[in-house]
Amino acid sequence: MTSQIRPSSLPHETAHSHGVTRVTILDAAERLFSENGVEGTSVRDIVREAGVNLGAINYHFGSKEWLAREVFCRRLEPVNRERIARLDALEAEAASCGRSLALDQIVDAIIRPAVEMEGHNMANCSHFMQLISRCFQEPNPELKKFVEEQFALVAQRFDSAILRAVPGLPAQELFWRMNFLFGALHHGQLMWARFDQMPRPQGIEPVRLDREGLIRRLITFTVAGLSAPAPTAA
């Protein structure tokens, strides 16, 4: 009998239960998408992995396509908001002091939010980094376009800031360097999350990095690449 549940507690418990179910589905979908790709994962695969009924997918997300979008949104939106907020604060502080932003400050505002926010759960970080890589390899133009749109404002703001910080760097050269930056960031996070599974060069034991160590090395590597002279030949 439903009367066994106190009416006063029902709304809270129902909302909590729905929230847990939604997160469970997102976690399961993220794991499966990272392993098999979005196209290679069925709704029934997700239902089985999440331990929910088939109607839960439709109730919470409507379709697998919208579920895939939510998987990306919950990871990308908070990171990109934080990136823009940090750049806003840096630019406001620089303007009040009448100085220009240093390149390492700009790069820090790109890299640090991703490592700090995504890196707290190592397993999820690993899954999502793998999923990002798969996204640009799969024949799903709508999803690829959606992910690119998540970075549109970030790209516009940070491209402009970097071009101001590196006078003389052609915009067409920056295009490649920003792609290299995000490639290094995503691959670096994936390798960091899977440090114990990384192949070891013979006779060399790599340093196990903490979160700040990874951030500082990524910044140093990226600043050097962004500020390097552009090649004279194609």
Steps between C-alpha positions, in 0.01 A plus 500: 500500500629843411370632833799330664711795374436822689357764260721769652816310406392384155596811295853513645558128460362496147715792391806341660427166335454663160826690542691185591351311206593779260863507619518121490387501137747775408788314667409175326462669161833680539680171574341318209540788255870522587548128439273437201420845361160665491402322179615165634302524824132412507237625740463146631875492572462816709192367681683179587815684616302752708264240649190701409193428290466604139249774579756683716699604191194650335381661823827675580647565154249423225745314275853367479602807299390739773659277761829524311473879499440504874805280556714766331316798651545396861878481452564786258264775615639544856860493373436751225307733733793493739745571216305808391461618861875472559581685179250773589665544841851504354409756234324723753799489734744569215291795377486652849880481521556622144694192395465213254423142590793260503469193281542260790202662678281445196611140458445436871140616460451242221673203660439530875117481497508183289751319722356622830133441419525182294790347687336450839345172387784321322282229345252750357787719376644202313164408347421852389842569350467182297148600399615843378757332278242261358254780432714646222562161341142376475260567211256706705511853356219632721674396821835626373342836418335514842832441678673763285227749594580443868848642432396788270507783758810358669683487167398855409602653833824310549615530137471877528682507835786283372544702183535813716752325724707363209539790256570393146353152532280447191143396571532208258800374700308540826232268361747213497659588832167510682416158362837377623426658840172316544651181364777517760250587774263213423775243441690620807194460721433155360858387562495658847182311588654176370852552631539144628409360158740724306790325318835581663809590298778251573708614794281803576238529772271797426415735785151443639336841480246647734231727356705818534804331348298405192358851469841669524657270242212545257525878537877502448473275196214699347651846559819390326303373200274804472786747521737318263580674168269403218662274238616686191390225261173308473 
